[in-house]
């Protein structure tokens, strides 16, 4: 271990982190010789990763806008709630 690695807990667990998705706008090379980053758009979001005994079983990505609406907040809360109930081995219906 190099100090950044942490042992994975046994059983089910959920990881939450800020994550940027990069989307390439066009597969063709830029006709004007523009840099690659001009063909790519980056979106910030929250990545919720679900693990079972160290194995990734699901990932959910929720957009994180600069000015989120109340609806955006509620969607994030619902996803977090669902992931945490899964971690406990329970299924809760809203």
Phi and psi restraints in degrees (value plus and minus 20) as a CYANA .aco file:
   2 UNK   PHI    -125.2   -85.2
   2 UNK   PSI      -6.3    33.7
   3 UNK   PHI      76.1   116.1
   3 UNK   PSI     -41.8    -1.8
   4 UNK   PHI    -117.5   -77.5
   4 UNK   PSI     -40.9    -0.9
   5 UNK   PHI     -99.1   -59.1
   5 UNK   PSI     119.6   159.6
   6 UNK   PHI    -144.9  -104.9
   6 UNK   PSI     124.2   164.2
   7 UNK   PHI     -83.9   -43.9
   7 UNK   PSI     121.9   161.9
   8 UNK   PHI    -100.2   -60.2
   8 UNK   PSI     113.8   153.8
   9 UNK   PHI     -89.6   -49.6
   9 UNK   PSI     129.4   169.4
  10 UNK   PHI     -92.2   -52.2
  10 UNK   PSI     140.6   180.6
  11 UNK   PHI      59.3    99.3
  11 UNK   PSI    -176.0  -136.0
  12 UNK   PHI    -108.0   -68.0
  12 UNK   PSI     118.8   158.8
  13 UNK   PHI    -173.2  -133.2
  13 UNK   PSI     139.0   179.0
  14 UNK   PHI    -143.7  -103.7
  14 UNK   PSI     113.6   153.6
  15 UNK   PHI    -130.3   -90.3
  15 UNK   PSI     120.0   160.0
  16 UNK   PHI    -148.8  -108.8
  16 UNK   PSI     107.8   147.8
  17 UNK   PHI    -173.0  -133.0
  17 UNK   PSI     137.8   177.8
  18 UNK   PHI     -93.8   -53.8
  18 UNK   PSI     115.7   155.7
  19 UNK   PHI    -165.6  -125.6
  19 UNK   PSI     118.0   158.0
  20 UNK   PHI    -124.1   -84.1
  20 UNK   PSI     110.3   150.3
  21 UNK   PHI    -116.1   -76.1
  21 UNK   PSI     115.8   155.8
  22 UNK   PHI    -132.7   -92.7
  22 UNK   PSI     103.5   143.5
  23 UNK   PHI    -137.1   -97.1
  23 UNK   PSI     102.9   142.9
  24 UNK   PHI    -101.2   -61.2
  24 UNK   PSI     108.2   148.2
  25 UNK   PHI     -99.2   -59.2
  25 UNK   PSI     -45.1    -5.1
  26 UNK   PHI    -173.1  -133.1
  26 UNK   PSI     116.1   156.1
  27 UNK   PHI    -102.0   -62.0
  27 UNK   PSI     -35.1     4.9
  28 UNK   PHI    -101.9   -61.9
  28 UNK   PSI     129.2   169.2
  29 UNK   PHI     -84.3   -44.3
  29 UNK   PSI     129.3   169.3
  30 UNK   PHI     -89.0   -49.0
  30 UNK   PSI     107.3   147.3
  31 UNK   PHI     -84.7   -44.7
  31 UNK   PSI     -48.0    -8.0
  32 UNK   PHI    -113.8   -73.8
  32 UNK   PSI     -14.7    25.3
  33 UNK   PHI      54.1    94.1
  33 UNK   PSI       7.6    47.6
  34 UNK   PHI     -89.4   -49.4
  34 UNK   PSI     134.7   174.7
  35 UNK   PHI     -83.0   -43.0
  35 UNK   PSI     132.9   172.9
  36 UNK   PHI     -74.2   -34.2
  36 UNK   PSI     -57.8   -17.8
  37 UNK   PHI     -86.7   -46.7
  37 UNK   PSI     -36.1     3.9
  38 UNK   PHI     -96.4   -56.4
  38 UNK   PSI     -36.0     4.0
  39 UNK   PHI    -118.2   -78.2
  39 UNK   PSI     -19.8    20.2
  40 UNK   PHI    -139.9   -99.9
  40 UNK   PSI     118.2   158.2
  41 UNK   PHI    -133.9   -93.9
  41 UNK   PSI     118.9   158.9
  42 UNK   PHI    -134.2   -94.2
  42 UNK   PSI     112.9   152.9
  43 UNK   PHI    -140.5  -100.5
  43 UNK   PSI     105.2   145.2
  44 UNK   PHI     -97.7   -57.7
  44 UNK   PSI     129.3   169.3
  45 UNK   PHI    -184.9  -144.9
  45 UNK   PSI     159.1   199.1
  46 UNK   PHI    -130.5   -90.5
  46 UNK   PSI     106.6   146.6
  47 UNK   PHI    -122.4   -82.4
  47 UNK   PSI     100.6   140.6
  48 UNK   PHI    -126.4   -86.4
  48 UNK   PSI      96.5   136.5
  49 UNK   PHI    -132.1   -92.1
  49 UNK   PSI     109.6   149.6
  50 UNK   PHI    -127.8   -87.8
  50 UNK   PSI     109.2   149.2
  51 UNK   PHI    -141.4  -101.4
  51 UNK   PSI     124.3   164.3
  52 UNK   PHI    -148.0  -108.0
  52 UNK   PSI      91.7   131.7
  53 UNK   PHI      31.8    71.8
  53 UNK   PSI      25.5    65.5
  54 UNK   PHI      63.3   103.3
  54 UNK   PSI     -24.9    15.1
  55 UNK   PHI    -122.5   -82.5
  55 UNK   PSI     108.2   148.2
  56 UNK   PHI     -86.3   -46.3
  56 UNK   PSI     103.9   143.9
  57 UNK   PHI    -133.4   -93.4
  57 UNK   PSI     -40.0     0.0
  58 UNK   PHI    -183.8  -143.8
  58 UNK   PSI     125.7   165.7
  59 UNK   PHI    -151.7  -111.7
  59 UNK   PSI     119.4   159.4
  60 UNK   PHI    -148.5  -108.5
  60 UNK   PSI     114.0   154.0
  61 UNK   PHI    -137.1   -97.1
  61 UNK   PSI     104.7   144.7
  62 UNK   PHI    -135.5   -95.5
  62 UNK   PSI     103.3   143.3
  63 UNK   PHI     -77.9   -37.9
  63 UNK   PSI     125.8   165.8
  64 UNK   PHI    -146.5  -106.5
  64 UNK   PSI      71.0   111.0
  65 UNK   PHI     -97.3   -57.3
  65 UNK   PSI     145.2   185.2
  66 UNK   PHI     -87.6   -47.6
  66 UNK   PSI     -53.0   -13.0
  67 UNK   PHI    -149.5  -109.5
  67 UNK   PSI      55.6    95.6
  68 UNK   PHI     -86.5   -46.5
  68 UNK   PSI     126.3   166.3
  69 UNK   PHI    -105.2   -65.2
  69 UNK   PSI     150.9   190.9
  70 UNK   PHI     -82.6   -42.6
  70 UNK   PSI     -55.2   -15.2
  71 UNK   PHI     -83.6   -43.6
  71 UNK   PSI     -61.1   -21.1
  72 UNK   PHI     -80.6   -40.6
  72 UNK   PSI     -64.9   -24.9
  73 UNK   PHI     -80.9   -40.9
  73 UNK   PSI     -63.9   -23.9
  74 UNK   PHI     -84.7   -44.7
  74 UNK   PSI     -58.4   -18.4
  75 UNK   PHI     -83.2   -43.2
  75 UNK   PSI     -62.6   -22.6
  76 UNK   PHI     -84.0   -44.0
  76 UNK   PSI     -65.5   -25.5
  77 UNK   PHI     -80.3   -40.3
  77 UNK   PSI     -62.2   -22.2
  78 UNK   PHI     -81.9   -41.9
  78 UNK   PSI     -62.9   -22.9
  79 UNK   PHI     -85.8   -45.8
  79 UNK   PSI     -61.7   -21.7
  80 UNK   PHI     -84.4   -44.4
  80 UNK   PSI     -64.2   -24.2
  81 UNK   PHI     -79.8   -39.8
  81 UNK   PSI     -66.5   -26.5
  82 UNK   PHI     -81.5   -41.5
  82 UNK   PSI     -63.0   -23.0
  83 UNK   PHI     -84.4   -44.4
  83 UNK   PSI     -61.7   -21.7
  84 UNK   PHI     -90.4   -50.4
  84 UNK   PSI     -56.3   -16.3
  85 UNK   PHI     -85.0   -45.0
  85 UNK   PSI     -59.0   -19.0
  86 UNK   PHI     -79.5   -39.5
  86 UNK   PSI     -62.7   -22.7
  87 UNK   PHI     -77.6   -37.6
  87 UNK   PSI     -56.6   -16.6
  88 UNK   PHI     -97.9   -57.9
  88 UNK   PSI     -27.4    12.6
  89 UNK   PHI      62.4   102.4
  89 UNK   PSI       1.0    41.0
  90 UNK   PHI    -140.7  -100.7
  90 UNK   PSI     136.3   176.3
  91 UNK   PHI    -142.2  -102.2
  91 UNK   PSI      96.9   136.9
  92 UNK   PHI    -129.4   -89.4
  92 UNK   PSI     109.1   149.1
  93 UNK   PHI    -113.3   -73.3
  93 UNK   PSI     112.1   152.1
